[in-house]
Amino acid sequence: MKSHYKVVVIGGGIGGCSTLYHLTKEGWTDVVLVERNELTSGTTWHSAAQVTNFGAVQTMVGLKSHSIKLYKELAADPENPINYHHASGGIRLASTQEHLDGYNHFISLAKGMGVDFEMIDAAECAKRHPLIETHELLGGLWDPLDGDIDPAQLTQALARAARKAGAEIYRHNPVENIYQKPNGEWVVQTKNGDITCEKVVNAGGYRVNEIGDMLGIKYPVISMEHMYFLTEGIPEIADFGKRVPLLRDPLDDFYSRQEKDGLLVGIYEQRCKTWGMDGIDPNFVNALCPDDLDRCLDNMERVFKRMPCLERTGIRSIINGPITYSADGNPLVGKTPGFDNLYSIIGLRAGLGEGGGHGKILAEIMVHGESEWDTWALDPARFTRHANTEFTARKAVEDYQNEFRFHMPHEFRPAGRLAKTTPIYPVLKAQNAEFGVVNGWERAMFFKPDADFEFKHSFRFTDTDKIVAAEIKAVHEGVGMMEVSGFNRYEIKGPKAAEWLDSLMCSNVPKKVGRVGLCYFLTGKGNVAGEATLAKLADDTFWYGSAAASEYHDMDWLRTRLPKDGSVVITPMTNTHTILVVSGPKSRDLLASLSPRTDWSNKAFPWLTAKPVFIEHAEVLAMRVSFNGELGWELHVPNEQLFLVHSLLDEAGKGFGLVPFGMLATESMRLEKSYRHWKADLITEFDPFESSLDRFINMDKESFPGKEALLAKAGQPARKKFVTMTVDCEIAPAHPGDSICLDGKVIGTVTSAGYGHRVNKNIVMGFVDPAYAKEGCEFDVEIIGKPYPATVVSDSLFDPENVCVRS
C-alpha cells in the first residue's frame, strides 16, 4: 500500500466502488479505496437491487438513466457477466386522482431527459402483471426499463474496472482515525498504515457517522431497518412465460419483484424502526437484524388482497437489514460544506438502482468542480444546523412511511417541524397562517379564512388560489405585510471588501454608500452558481443577502475565496435578523406614520437604496427593494425587536387596511415580473446569457470566476434560452420539470409556473431551444398529461416599466 494518493475513498459498497470507477473514467487513477471488511459487506449485499428510471426531479432521472446504461454495459462483459434482469418492466400503481396527476407530471418530466414512461389503465395493469387484483385501482405508471441486478456482482464489476484503470483497493483495512495537516492534506490512519491524500470521500454506508466522528461532523443520515421476504415457488410465475414486472404500491406500502420462480416482497411498514443510533457493533458485518415480521402485519392483509397468490405461498426467508436515509430522503453527494477537499456519497437509500449515477456526479464534481446536471437536490450544503441526528431520525421515519407517496405541490409534512421559528411565529399562527418550510424555517404560505380551512394539496387549481388572489389584490390596492424568515444574510467587512466582492461577481457591485444591487456569480465553467443582493452600507461594509436555502452554499463559495491576509471578514447574520416586507401603494404612508423623522419620499428614499431607520424606538435597516413588483420596503429587523416592529406595524396598519400575505402570493407576483428563483430558474446547467441575465453581466470587468469560460463560448450558439410564457389552461398550473413541446418534440423544460392574479394569466417560465425564444413564438406546455398552447411573452407581464416600484 502506497503512503500517498490523490484520493482516498472510504467504504466498499456501491457508493464507494462507483466513485472509484468514475474517478478513473474522468482520468484520475492515483486513487484508492479502503474497506474495513469485504466489498459489499454493509448494506449493499442485502439490497433488493431494483433499477428504475423513476425520479422526482430531472437530475434524479438523469443519474438513474446513466446507471441503467452503465449496468447494461457491465453486464454484457462475456468474461464477467452480471445477473441483470434489464427491462423486465415495472408498474407504480395509482389508486387516486392525485396519483394519476403526479404520474402524468413525472411522465412529462422524464421526457425532457429522453426517458419514456407510459400511463396504463387498471385492466392493462392486470394484463401486464397477472398476479394482481385491481380493486381501488385507477391505473399505473409503466417503466419499460425497470429491472433488478445482482448487487455483489455489480459492485465487483465496478471495482474490477477501476483496478484495471489503475485504481487500488485494500480490503480488511478499517480506518481508525482521520486528521488534517496544516497544508490541508488529509492523513487517513488505517489498520495497515497511514495514507496521506489530497481528498477524502466518505462512502461509509451505515457507518457514515463513525467516519463523521473522526472528522468532527454529524451527518444528517441515519439507518432504518427494512424487511423483505422471499417466497417459495409460485406456479403462476412459471406459467407466465416471461419475468413478472416489478410492482410498487403507494396505497398498500409494498413493492415486489420476481426472485427465481417466486417473489421478493418488501414492506414499508408504519411501525418502522431506526437502527444503530446508539452505536453499531464492530462485528456487524454481512449481518442482518432479527426478523420482526409482526410489525408488518398491518400491511400484510392489504398486500395479500392485492396479490392473492401470496396467501397460498410459503415464505422461504426473511431479510431485515439496515438502509440509510438522509433528512429529506435524497442522498448527500458532493463537497462537504466547511471543507475544501472532503466529499461524501452517503444516505443512499436506493443505492443500487442509483449508485452508478451518484458516482458519476461525484467524480465530475471532484475533477471538474461541477456536474453536467445541477445537483442541488443531492448537495450536502442543502442541510444546515437544524438537521441534527434527532431531526434526521424523525424525517427518516416519516419518509420511510411514505416511500412511494411522492410530495404533492406545496406539501410540507409534519415531522421535524418548528425546527426554526422567529419570535412572531405564534402571532402569525393566531392569524391562521398556513406554514411551509424553507431551510428548516417556518414561513407563512397564506392566511386561512378560518382555523378550520383545509389546505388541499393538488397538481390542479384549488380553493386556496382564491385566498392567494385576495391577498394579492389587497397588496396591489393597499398595503400588505409578509415575514421572510431565514433569509440568508452576511455582513462582509474590511478595507478590501468592495474590491474583493467586485472580483467575484460578474455583475457591477454597488459603488455608492446606500445603494443596493442584484449580482450574480458563476461556476468555473461560466454557468450560474448564485444570486446575491448586495447593499453597500459603508465604504468598508456590505450586507449580502440571498435565498434562505443557500446559507451554507454561499458561505462556502465565499469562504474558499477569502483573501489570505484577513482584509475581509464575513459575519453570518441569518439567525439574528428577519425581514418584514411592507408592500403596496399605501406602504410609504404606513411607514411614515411610525417613522416621522425619516423622509420616505421617492426623492429622499429612491428605489434600490438602503438606510438605517427607526420604527418608533426600534432600529432597523430599510431597503427599498421589491420581489413582488409593488412599491415597498424590506425591513431587516434584529430578532430581539421583531415582535415589537411587527406589533407596531400591525396596530398602525389598521388605519391603512394592512393585510398579511404569504409566500404563495409572492410566488405569483414574482412570476408576473419574471423574477428568477435560485435553484428553480437559476441553475448550474446554463450560463447567464442563456439564463437571460444579460443586463446584469459586465464582460468589460478585468476578471471574475467563469469569465474565461464565457469568452471561450463566444460565437457559439446557446444551448437553451430562458423565457416567460403564458399557457392556455384553466384547470392547473404547470409544474417544474414539465416538458415544453412543439409537434410532440421536446424543446424545453418548465422551471417555475403559477397563476398571475394581477394579470389573469397562467404563467410559465423555463428554458427552450433558442429558435423558439422570441416573443410571440407558440408551442405547447404539458400539464398533468395533456398539451396546452403556450406563447412566449415579454419579460414582465405586470408593470413592465416598473412604475410601481419606482413610484
C-alpha positions in Angstrom: 0.0 0.0 0.0 1.4 3.4 -1.0 1.6 6.1 1.6 0.2 8.9 -0.7 -2.7 9.1 -3.1 -4.7 11.9 -4.7 -8.0 10.5 -3.3 -8.9 8.1 -0.6 -12.4 6.6 -0.8 -13.6 5.1 2.5 -16.2 2.3 2.0 -16.5 -0.6 -0.4 -20.2 -0.6 -1.1 -22.0 0.6 -4.2 -21.3 4.3 -3.5 -17.5 3.8 -2.9 -16.9 1.5 -5.8 -19.0 3.6 -8.2 -17.0 6.7 -7.1 -13.7 4.9 -7.6 -14.8 3.7 -11.0 -16.0 7.1 -12.2 -12.9 8.9 -10.9 -10.8 6.7 -13.2 -13.2 7.4 -16.1 -12.6 11.1 -15.5 -8.8 10.5 -15.7 -7.8 10.3 -12.0 -6.1 7.0 -11.4 -4.0 7.9 -8.3 -7.0 6.8 -6.2 -7.5 4.2 -3.6 -10.5 2.6 -1.8 -10.2 1.2 1.7 -12.8 -1.1 3.2 -13.0 -2.4 6.7 -14.1 -5.9 5.6 -15.1 -7.3 2.2 -16.6 -5.3 -0.6 -20.4 -5.1 -0.3 -20.4 -6.3 3.3 -22.5 -3.4 4.6 -26.0 -2.7 3.2 -25.1 -3.4 -0.4 -25.1 -7.2 -0.1 -28.7 -7.5 1.0 -30.2 -4.8 -1.3 -33.4 -5.6 -3.1 -31.4 -4.1 -6.0 -34.2 -2.6 -8.1 -33.1 -0.5 -11.0 -35.7 2.0 -12.1 -35.8 5.2 -14.2 -38.3 6.9 -11.9 -37.1 10.2 -10.2 -38.8 13.2 -8.7 -36.5 15.8 -10.4 -34.7 15.6 -13.7 -31.3 15.2 -12.1 -32.5 12.0 -10.4 -33.9 10.7 -13.7 -30.6 11.5 -15.4 -28.4 9.7 -12.9 -30.8 6.7 -12.9 -30.7 6.5 -16.7 -26.9 6.6 -16.5 -27.0 3.8 -14.0 -29.1 1.7 -16.3 -26.9 2.3 -19.3 -23.7 1.6 -17.3 -25.1 -1.6 -15.7 -26.2 -2.9 -19.1 -22.7 -2.4 -20.4 -21.0 -4.1 -17.4 -23.5 -7.0 -17.5 -22.6 -7.6 -21.1 -18.9 -8.4 -20.3 -18.6 -12.0 -21.6 -15.8 -12.8 -19.1 -17.6 -11.5 -16.0 -21.3 -11.3 -16.8 -23.8 -9.9 -14.2 -27.2 -11.2 -13.4 -29.1 -8.1 -14.6 -32.7 -8.5 -15.4 -32.9 -5.5 -17.6 -36.2 -4.2 -18.9 -38.5 -6.6 -17.0 -40.8 -3.6 -16.8 -42.4 -2.1 -13.7 -45.7 -0.6 -12.6 -46.3 2.0 -10.0 -50.0 1.6 -9.1 -52.4 4.6 -9.0 -55.4 4.5 -6.7 -56.3 8.2 -6.5 -56.6 11.1 -8.9 -53.6 12.6 -7.2 -51.6 9.5 -8.1 -52.6 9.9 -11.7 -51.9 13.6 -11.8 -48.5 13.0 -10.2 -47.6 10.2 -12.6 -48.6 12.3 -15.6 -46.4 15.1 -14.4 -43.5 12.6 -14.0 -44.0 11.3 -17.5 -43.6 14.8 -18.8 -40.6 15.5 -16.6 -38.8 12.3 -17.7 -39.5 13.0 -21.3 -37.2 16.0 -21.1 -34.4 13.7 -20.1 -35.1 11.3 -23.0 -36.9 8.7 -20.8 -40.2 7.3 -21.7 -42.9 6.2 -19.2 -46.5 5.2 -20.1 -49.8 5.6 -18.2 -51.9 2.4 -18.4 -55.4 1.7 -17.1 -56.3 -0.8 -14.4 -57.1 -3.5 -17.0 -53.8 -3.1 -18.7 -52.0 -3.3 -15.3 -53.6 -6.7 -14.7 -52.7 -7.8 -18.2 -49.1 -7.0 -17.7 -48.9 -8.3 -14.2 -51.1 -11.4 -13.8 -50.7 -11.7 -10.0 -52.5 -8.5 -9.0 -56.1 -7.7 -8.2 -57.5 -4.3 -9.4 -59.7 -3.2 -6.5 -59.4 0.5 -5.9 -57.1 0.7 -8.9 -57.3 3.5 -11.4 -54.2 2.7 -13.4 -50.5 2.7 -13.2 -47.2 4.2 -14.4 -45.3 1.8 -16.7 -41.5 1.9 -16.7 -40.3 -0.3 -19.6 -36.7 -0.4 -18.4 -37.4 -1.3 -14.8 -35.4 -4.3 -13.6 -33.1 -5.7 -10.9 -29.5 -6.6 -10.6 -27.2 -8.8 -8.5 -25.7 -6.3 -6.0 -22.4 -8.2 -5.3 -21.7 -8.9 -8.9 -22.3 -5.2 -9.9 -20.1 -3.9 -7.2 -17.3 -6.3 -8.0 -17.6 -5.3 -11.7 -17.1 -1.6 -10.8 -14.2 -2.5 -8.6 -12.6 -4.7 -11.3 -12.9 -2.0 -13.9 -11.4 0.6 -11.5 -8.5 -1.6 -10.7 -7.9 -2.2 -14.4 -7.7 1.5 -15.0 -5.1 1.9 -12.2 -7.0 2.4 -9.0 -6.2 0.4 -5.9 -8.5 -1.3 -3.4 -7.5 -2.5 0.1 -9.9 -4.8 1.9 -9.9 -5.8 5.6 -8.3 -2.4 6.3 -10.5 -0.4 8.7 -10.0 3.3 9.1 -9.1 4.1 12.7 -8.7 7.9 12.5 -8.5 10.9 10.1 -6.8 14.2 10.7 -5.9 17.2 8.6 -2.3 18.6 8.2 -1.6 22.3 8.2 -1.2 22.3 4.5 -4.7 20.9 4.0 -3.8 17.3 3.2 -5.6 14.5 5.0 -4.0 11.7 6.8 -6.2 8.6 6.9 -4.9 6.2 9.6 -5.8 2.6 8.7 -5.1 -0.7 10.3 -2.4 -1.4 7.8 -0.7 2.1 7.8 -1.2 5.8 7.3 -2.3 7.2 3.9 -1.8 10.9 3.1 -4.1 12.3 0.4 -5.4 15.4 -1.1 -9.1 14.5 -0.9 -11.2 12.2 1.1 -14.6 10.6 0.2 -16.9 9.4 2.9 -18.8 6.4 1.4 -19.3 4.7 4.7 -22.8 3.4 4.3 -24.4 2.9 7.7 -21.1 3.6 9.4 -21.2 7.1 7.9 -21.3 8.8 11.3 -18.4 6.7 12.7 -16.3 8.3 9.9 -18.0 11.6 10.7 -16.9 11.4 14.4 -13.3 11.2 13.2 -13.9 14.3 11.1 -15.9 16.2 13.8 -19.1 16.1 11.6 -22.6 14.8 12.4 -24.1 13.9 9.1 -27.9 14.2 8.6 -28.0 10.5 7.9 -29.4 7.6 10.0 -30.4 4.0 9.3 -33.8 2.3 9.2 -34.5 -1.4 9.5 -36.1 -2.6 6.3 -37.6 -6.0 5.7 -38.4 -8.0 2.6 -39.3 -11.7 2.3 -38.7 -14.3 -0.4 -41.4 -16.7 -1.2 -41.5 -20.3 -2.3 -42.2 -21.0 -5.9 -45.4 -19.7 -7.4 -47.0 -21.7 -10.2 -48.5 -18.6 -11.9 -45.0 -17.2 -12.4 -43.7 -20.4 -14.0 -46.8 -20.3 -16.3 -46.4 -16.6 -17.3 -43.6 -17.3 -19.8 -41.6 -14.2 -19.0 -40.4 -12.3 -16.0 -43.2 -10.7 -13.9 -42.9 -6.9 -13.9 -41.8 -5.1 -10.7 -44.6 -3.6 -8.7 -44.7 -0.6 -6.3 -47.9 0.3 -4.5 -48.3 3.6 -2.6 -51.7 2.6 -1.2 -50.5 -0.7 0.4 -46.9 0.4 1.1 -45.1 -2.5 -0.6 -43.0 -3.5 -3.6 -42.4 -6.8 -5.3 -40.2 -8.3 -8.0 -39.6 -11.8 -9.3 -36.9 -13.8 -7.5 -36.2 -17.1 -9.3 -39.7 -18.8 -9.5 -41.1 -16.9 -6.6 -41.4 -13.3 -5.4 -39.3 -10.8 -3.3 -41.8 -8.7 -1.4 -40.7 -5.6 0.5 -42.8 -3.8 3.1 -42.7 -0.2 4.2 -44.5 -0.7 7.5 -45.9 2.2 9.5 -44.5 0.7 12.7 -40.9 1.1 11.4 -37.7 1.3 13.4 -34.5 3.3 13.3 -31.3 1.3 13.7 -27.8 1.9 15.1 -28.4 5.3 16.6 -26.7 4.3 19.8 -23.7 2.7 18.1 -23.0 -0.2 15.8 -21.3 -3.4 16.9 -17.9 -3.5 15.1 -18.6 -7.2 14.2 -21.8 -6.3 12.4 -20.6 -7.4 9.0 -22.6 -9.2 6.3 -25.2 -9.3 9.1 -28.9 -8.8 9.5 -31.2 -7.5 12.1 -33.6 -10.0 13.9 -36.7 -10.9 11.9 -39.7 -8.9 13.0 -42.4 -9.6 10.5 -45.1 -9.0 13.2 -44.6 -5.2 12.8 -45.7 -5.6 9.2 -48.9 -7.4 9.9 -50.9 -4.2 9.4 -49.6 -4.2 5.8 -49.8 -7.8 5.1 -53.6 -8.1 4.9 -53.7 -5.4 2.3 -50.7 -6.8 0.4 -52.4 -10.3 0.3 -55.5 -8.7 -1.2 -53.5 -7.0 -3.9 -51.6 -10.3 -4.6 -53.8 -13.2 -3.6 -51.2 -15.7 -4.7 -49.2 -14.8 -1.5 -52.0 -16.4 0.6 -51.2 -19.7 -1.0 -47.4 -19.4 -0.9 -44.9 -20.1 1.8 -42.2 -17.7 2.9 -38.7 -19.1 2.2 -36.7 -16.5 4.1 -36.9 -13.0 5.7 -34.3 -10.3 5.2 -34.2 -7.5 7.7 -31.3 -5.2 7.3 -30.3 -1.5 7.7 -30.6 1.0 4.9 -29.6 4.6 5.2 -31.8 7.7 4.9 -31.0 11.4 4.9 -33.1 14.1 6.4 -35.1 14.5 3.2 -34.7 11.1 1.6 -32.2 12.1 -1.1 -28.5 11.2 -0.8 -25.7 13.6 0.1 -23.4 13.6 -2.9 -20.8 16.3 -3.2 -18.5 18.5 -1.3 -18.9 18.8 2.4 -19.6 22.4 3.4 -16.9 24.0 5.5 -14.1 21.9 3.9 -12.2 22.3 0.7 -11.3 18.7 0.0 -13.8 16.5 1.8 -16.6 14.8 -0.1 -19.5 12.4 0.6 -21.6 9.8 -1.2 -23.9 8.8 1.7 -27.6 8.3 2.6 -28.1 6.1 -0.4 -31.5 4.5 0.5 -31.8 3.3 -3.1 -28.1 2.9 -3.6 -28.0 0.0 -6.1 -30.5 1.5 -8.5 -29.0 5.0 -8.4 -25.3 4.3 -7.5 -23.9 4.4 -10.9 -25.3 7.9 -11.4 -24.2 9.1 -7.9 -20.7 8.0 -8.6 -20.6 9.8 -11.9 -21.9 13.0 -10.3 -19.4 12.9 -7.5 -16.5 12.2 -9.8 -17.4 15.1 -12.1 -17.7 17.5 -9.1 -14.3 16.4 -7.8 -12.5 16.5 -11.1 -14.2 19.4 -12.8 -15.9 21.4 -10.0 -19.4 20.7 -11.2 -21.5 18.0 -12.9 -23.3 18.2 -16.2 -26.5 18.4 -14.2 -27.5 20.8 -11.5 -27.0 18.7 -8.3 -28.7 20.9 -5.7 -31.1 18.0 -4.9 -28.1 16.0 -3.7 -25.8 18.8 -2.4 -24.7 18.3 1.3 -24.9 22.1 1.7 -28.8 21.9 1.5 -28.9 20.9 5.1 -28.0 23.4 7.8 -27.6 23.2 11.6 -31.2 22.2 12.3 -30.7 18.8 10.6 -29.3 17.1 13.7 -29.5 13.4 14.5 -32.9 13.5 16.2 -34.4 15.7 13.4 -33.0 13.3 10.8 -34.4 10.3 12.6 -37.9 11.8 12.6 -37.7 12.8 9.0 -36.4 9.4 8.1 -39.2 7.6 9.8 -41.7 9.9 8.0 -40.0 9.3 4.7 -39.9 5.6 5.1 -43.6 5.5 5.9 -44.3 7.4 2.7 -41.8 5.6 0.5 -44.0 5.5 -2.6 -46.1 8.6 -1.9 -44.5 11.5 -3.7 -44.7 15.0 -2.3 -47.6 17.0 -3.6 -47.2 20.6 -4.6 -46.7 22.8 -1.5 -46.9 19.8 0.8 -44.7 20.1 3.9 -45.0 17.1 6.1 -45.3 17.3 9.9 -42.1 15.5 11.2 -39.4 17.8 12.4 -41.4 20.9 12.3 -40.8 24.1 14.3 -37.0 23.5 13.9 -36.6 27.2 13.2 -39.1 29.8 14.2 -39.0 33.6 14.7 -40.5 35.5 17.7 -43.7 36.2 15.7 -44.5 32.7 14.8 -47.2 32.5 17.5 -48.7 35.8 16.2 -48.9 34.6 12.6 -50.3 31.2 13.8 -53.0 33.1 15.7 -53.8 34.9 12.4 -54.5 31.5 10.8 -51.2 31.3 8.8 -50.6 28.1 7.0 -46.9 27.4 7.2 -44.4 25.9 4.9 -40.7 25.2 5.5 -37.6 26.8 3.9 -34.3 25.6 5.1 -36.0 24.5 8.4 -37.6 27.9 8.9 -41.4 28.1 9.3 -42.7 30.6 6.7 -46.3 31.6 6.2 -47.6 30.4 2.8 -51.0 32.1 3.1 -53.6 33.1 5.7 -56.6 30.9 6.0 -60.1 32.5 6.3 -60.7 30.5 9.4 -58.9 27.9 11.5 -60.9 25.0 10.0 -59.9 25.7 6.4 -58.4 22.6 4.9 -55.4 23.2 2.6 -55.8 20.6 -0.2 -52.6 19.7 -2.0 -53.1 19.2 -5.7 -51.5 19.4 -9.1 -54.6 21.4 -10.0 -56.0 24.8 -9.0 -57.9 24.7 -5.7 -59.8 27.0 -3.4 -56.5 28.1 -1.9 -55.9 30.1 -5.1 -58.9 32.3 -4.3 -57.3 33.1 -1.0 -54.0 33.9 -2.6 -55.7 36.1 -5.2 -57.4 38.1 -2.4 -54.1 38.6 -0.6 -52.5 39.9 -3.8 -55.5 42.2 -4.5 -55.1 43.7 -1.0 -51.4 44.3 -1.6 -51.9 45.7 -5.0 -54.6 48.2 -4.0 -53.5 49.0 -0.4 -50.7 47.6 1.7 -49.6 44.2 2.9 -47.0 42.7 5.3 -45.1 39.5 5.0 -42.5 37.9 7.2 -39.5 36.5 5.3 -37.9 34.2 7.8 -34.5 32.6 7.3 -33.4 35.0 4.5 -29.7 34.3 4.1 -27.6 37.3 5.2 -23.9 38.1 5.9 -22.1 41.2 6.8 -18.9 41.5 4.7 -16.5 44.0 6.1 -12.9 45.1 5.6 -10.7 47.6 3.8 -10.7 45.3 0.7 -14.4 44.3 0.9 -15.5 46.3 -2.2 -12.5 45.2 -4.3 -12.9 41.6 -3.3 -16.6 41.4 -4.0 -16.2 43.1 -7.3 -13.6 40.5 -8.3 -16.1 37.6 -7.6 -19.2 38.9 -9.3 -19.8 39.0 -13.0 -22.2 41.9 -12.2 -21.4 45.5 -11.1 -21.2 45.8 -7.3 -22.8 48.9 -5.8 -20.2 51.7 -5.5 -22.1 54.4 -3.7 -22.9 54.0 0.0 -26.6 53.3 0.5 -27.1 51.7 -2.9 -28.4 48.2 -3.4 -27.7 45.9 -6.4 -28.5 42.5 -7.7 -25.4 40.5 -8.5 -24.5 37.1 -9.9 -21.6 34.8 -9.5 -20.6 31.9 -11.8 -19.1 28.4 -11.8 -15.7 27.7 -13.3 -17.5 26.7 -16.5 -19.3 30.0 -16.6 -22.7 28.8 -15.5 -24.9 30.5 -12.9 -23.8 29.5 -9.4 -25.7 32.0 -7.3 -27.5 35.3 -7.0 -27.0 37.9 -4.2 -28.4 41.2 -3.2 -25.6 43.5 -2.1 -26.2 46.6 -0.1 -23.2 49.0 0.5 -23.7 50.4 4.0 -20.3 52.0 4.4 -17.1 52.3 2.4 -15.9 49.1 4.0 -19.2 47.3 4.8 -21.7 45.4 2.7 -24.7 43.3 3.5 -25.0 40.2 1.4 -28.5 38.6 1.0 -29.6 35.5 -0.8 -32.1 32.7 -0.8 -32.7 31.0 2.6 -31.7 27.7 1.2 -28.3 29.0 0.1 -27.0 29.7 3.6 -24.2 27.0 3.6 -23.8 27.0 -0.2 -23.0 30.7 -0.5 -20.8 30.8 2.6 -18.7 28.0 1.3 -18.3 29.7 -2.1 -17.3 33.0 -0.4 -15.1 31.4 2.3 -12.9 29.5 -0.2 -12.1 32.7 -2.0 -11.4 35.0 1.0 -8.1 37.0 1.0 -5.4 35.2 3.0 -4.4 38.5 4.7 -7.6 38.8 6.7 -8.6 42.0 5.0 -12.1 40.8 4.5 -14.3 39.3 7.3 -17.7 37.6 6.9 -20.1 37.6 9.8 -23.2 35.4 9.4 -26.5 37.2 10.3 -29.1 34.8 9.0 -30.2 33.7 12.5 -30.0 37.2 14.1 -32.3 39.1 11.7 -35.6 38.7 10.0 -37.2 40.6 7.1 -40.6 42.2 7.3 -41.8 43.1 3.8 -44.2 46.1 3.6 -45.6 46.5 0.1 -48.3 48.3 -1.8 -49.3 51.8 -2.7 -50.0 52.7 0.9 -46.7 51.3 2.2 -45.0 54.7 2.3 -47.7 56.3 4.3 -47.8 53.4 6.8 -44.1 53.5 7.4 -44.0 57.3 7.6 -46.7 57.2 10.3 -44.3 55.1 12.5 -41.0 56.8 11.4 -41.8 60.5 11.0 -38.1 61.6 11.2 -37.3 59.6 8.1 -38.1 61.1 4.7 -39.7 58.2 2.9 -40.3 60.3 -0.3 -39.3 59.0 -3.7 -36.6 61.7 -3.9 -35.1 61.0 -0.5 -35.5 57.3 -0.5 -35.4 56.1 -4.1 -35.7 52.5 -5.4 -32.6 50.3 -4.8 -31.4 52.2 -1.7 -30.9 51.2 1.9 -30.6 53.2 5.1 -31.0 52.6 8.9 -34.3 53.9 10.2 -36.3 53.9 13.4 -39.7 52.3 13.5 -40.7 54.2 16.7 -37.9 53.1 19.0 -36.7 50.0 17.1 -33.8 50.5 14.8 -33.9 48.5 11.5 -32.3 48.6 8.1 -34.8 49.5 5.4 -34.1 48.5 1.8 -36.3 49.8 -1.0 -36.4 46.7 -3.0 -39.3 44.5 -4.1 -39.7 40.9 -5.1 -43.4 41.4 -5.9 -43.3 44.4 -8.3 -45.2 46.7 -5.9 -43.9 49.8 -4.2 -42.4 48.5 -1.0 -39.6 48.1 1.5 -37.8 45.3 3.2 -37.3 46.0 6.9 -34.3 44.0 8.2 -35.1 43.7 11.9 -32.9 42.3 14.7 -34.8 39.3 16.1 -35.0 40.7 19.6 -37.1 43.6 18.3 -39.1 41.6 15.6 -42.2 41.3 17.8 -42.1 45.0 18.6 -41.8 46.1 15.0 -44.4 43.6 13.8 -46.8 44.8 16.6 -46.3 48.4 15.7 -46.9 47.8 12.0 -49.9 45.6 12.7 -51.5 48.2 15.0 -50.8 51.2 12.9 -51.8 49.2 9.8 -55.4 49.0 10.9 -55.8 52.6 9.7 -54.4 51.7 6.3 -56.2 48.4 5.7 -53.0 46.4 6.2 -53.3 42.6 5.4 -50.9 39.8 6.0 -49.8 37.9 2.9 -47.6 34.8 2.4 -45.1 33.2 0.1 -47.7 31.8 -2.3 -48.8 35.4 -3.1 -45.2 36.5 -3.5 -44.6 33.5 -5.8 -47.5 34.5 -8.1 -46.4 38.2 -8.1 -42.7 37.4 -8.9 -43.8 35.2 -11.8 -45.7 38.2 -13.3 -42.4 40.2 -13.1 -40.3 37.3 -14.5 -38.1 37.4 -11.4 -36.0 34.3 -11.0 -35.8 31.9 -8.1 -32.5 30.3 -7.2 -32.3 26.6 -7.9 -35.6 26.8 -9.8 -34.8 29.2 -12.6 -31.1 29.8 -11.8 -29.2 26.6 -12.1 -25.7 25.5 -12.9 -26.6 23.9 -16.3 -26.8 27.3 -18.1 -24.7 30.4 -18.3 -26.0 33.9 -17.5 -26.7 34.7 -21.2 -28.7 31.5 -21.7 -30.5 32.4 -18.4 -31.4 35.8 -20.0 -29.5 37.8 -17.4 -27.6 39.8 -20.0 -28.3 43.2 -18.3 -26.5 42.0 -15.1 -23.3 40.9 -16.8 -20.3 43.2 -17.2 -17.9 41.5 -19.6 -15.7 44.6 -19.5 -14.6 43.7 -16.0 -11.0 42.6 -15.9 -11.8 39.3 -14.4 -14.2 37.2 -12.4 -14.7 33.5 -11.9 -16.1 31.9 -15.0 -15.2 34.8 -17.4 -12.6 32.7 -19.4 -15.3 30.0 -19.9 -17.8 32.6 -21.2 -15.2 34.1 -23.5 -14.3 30.7 -24.9 -18.0 30.2 -25.8 -18.2 33.5 -27.6 -19.9 33.0 -31.0 -21.2 29.6 -30.2 -25.0 29.0 -30.2 -26.8 29.0 -26.9 -27.8 25.5 -25.6 -31.1 26.9 -24.3 -32.7 30.3 -23.6 -34.8 31.3 -20.6 -38.2 32.7 -21.4 -41.5 33.7 -19.9 -44.7 32.2 -21.4 -48.4 32.2 -20.9 -50.3 29.0 -21.3 -54.0 28.5 -22.1 -55.0 26.1 -19.4 -57.8 26.8 -16.8 -57.6 23.6 -14.7 -54.0 23.7 -13.4 -50.6 25.4 -13.4 -47.6 23.8 -15.0 -45.0 22.3 -12.6 -41.2 22.4 -12.6 -39.9 19.7 -14.9 -42.9 19.6 -17.2 -41.9 19.4 -20.9 -42.3 22.2 -23.4 -43.0 20.6 -26.8 -43.5 21.5 -30.5 -45.3 19.0 -32.6 -44.7 16.4 -29.8 -40.9 17.0 -29.7 -39.4 18.3 -26.5 -37.9 21.8 -27.0 -37.6 22.8 -23.3 -38.4 22.4 -19.7 -40.5 24.3 -17.2 -38.6 25.8 -14.2 -41.3 27.8 -12.4 -45.0 28.3 -13.0 -48.2 29.5 -11.4 -51.2 31.8 -11.9 -50.7 35.6 -12.1 -53.7 37.1 -10.4 -52.9 40.7 -11.3 -52.7 40.0 -15.0 -55.1 37.0 -15.0 -52.7 34.8 -16.9 -51.4 31.2 -16.3 -47.7 31.9 -16.4 -44.8 29.6 -17.1 -41.0 30.2 -17.0 -38.4 27.9 -18.4 -35.6 27.1 -20.8 -36.4 26.4 -24.5 -34.4 25.9 -27.7 -33.1 29.3 -28.8 -35.0 29.2 -32.0 -38.3 29.4 -30.1 -37.2 32.0 -27.5 -38.6 35.0 -29.4 -41.7 36.9 -28.2 -44.7 35.5 -30.0 -43.4 32.0 -30.5 -46.0 29.4 -30.0 -45.7 25.8 -28.8 -47.2 23.5 -26.1 -46.7 23.0 -22.4 -47.6 19.7 -21.0 -49.7 19.9 -17.8 -50.8 16.7 -16.0 -50.8 14.6 -19.1 -52.1 17.0 -21.8 -50.5 19.6 -24.1 -51.8 23.2 -23.8 -51.0 26.0 -26.2 -48.4 28.5 -24.9 -46.9 31.7 -26.2 -43.6 33.5 -25.3 -44.2 36.9 -23.9 -42.1 39.9 -22.8 -40.0 39.6 -19.6 -42.5 41.3 -17.4 -46.2 40.9 -17.8 -47.0 43.2 -14.8 -45.9 46.8 -14.9 -43.0 46.3 -17.4 -41.8 49.9 -17.0 -41.5 49.4 -13.2 -43.8 52.4 -12.5 -45.0 50.8 -9.2 -41.6 50.0 -7.7 -40.2 53.4 -8.7 -43.3 55.5 -7.6 
